[in-house]
């Protein structure tokens, strides 16, 4: 895994967390006092894991196509 690929995985997982935060804010009519960012950040490792799995699945699919 190259440094560029690792950075893209972190960017995608951060993007997932930001989108979840925006959706939760939307649900609470953008009242920041009702949404605790620390609870959302607790799920960052899960989003990182999901991004990593998707990245590896996509990469393995690309490798399979190249070898055929």
C-alpha positions in Angstrom: 0.0 0.0 0.0 1.4 3.3 -1.0 1.3 6.5 1.0 -1.1 8.1 -1.5 -3.6 5.2 -1.1 -3.4 5.4 2.7 -4.1 9.1 2.6 -7.1 8.5 0.3 -8.5 6.0 2.8 -8.3 8.5 5.6 -9.9 11.1 3.5 -12.8 8.9 2.6 -13.4 7.8 6.2 -13.2 11.5 7.3 -15.7 12.3 4.6 -18.1 9.6 5.9 -17.9 11.1 9.4 -18.6 14.6 8.1 -21.6 13.4 6.1 -23.0 11.6 9.1 -22.6 14.8 11.2 -24.4 16.8 8.5 -27.3 14.3 8.4 -27.6 14.3 12.2 -27.6 18.1 12.2 -30.3 18.1 9.5 -32.4 15.8 11.7 -32.2 18.2 14.6 -32.8 21.3 12.4 -29.1 22.3 12.6 -29.2 23.0 16.3 -25.6 22.4 17.3 -26.4 22.3 21.0 -28.4 19.0 20.5 -25.6 17.2 18.6 -22.5 16.0 20.4 -19.5 15.7 18.1 -17.7 13.4 20.4 -20.3 10.7 20.1 -20.0 10.9 16.3 -16.2 10.8 16.4 -16.4 7.6 18.5 -17.5 5.9 15.2 -14.5 7.0 13.3 -12.7 3.7 13.6 -15.7 1.9 12.1 -15.8 4.3 9.1 -12.0 3.8 8.7 -12.5 0.0 8.7 -15.3 0.2 6.1 -13.3 2.5 3.8 -10.3 0.1 4.2 -12.4 -3.0 3.3 -14.0 -1.2 0.3 -10.6 -0.1 -0.9 -9.1 -3.6 -0.7 -12.2 -5.1 -2.5 -11.9 -2.6 -5.2 -8.1 -3.1 -5.5 -8.5 -6.9 -5.6 -11.2 -6.7 -8.3 -8.9 -4.5 -10.4 -6.0 -7.1 -9.9 -8.3 -9.9 -10.9 -9.2 -8.1 -14.1 -5.6 -7.4 -15.0 -4.5 -11.0 -14.6 -7.2 -12.4 -16.9 
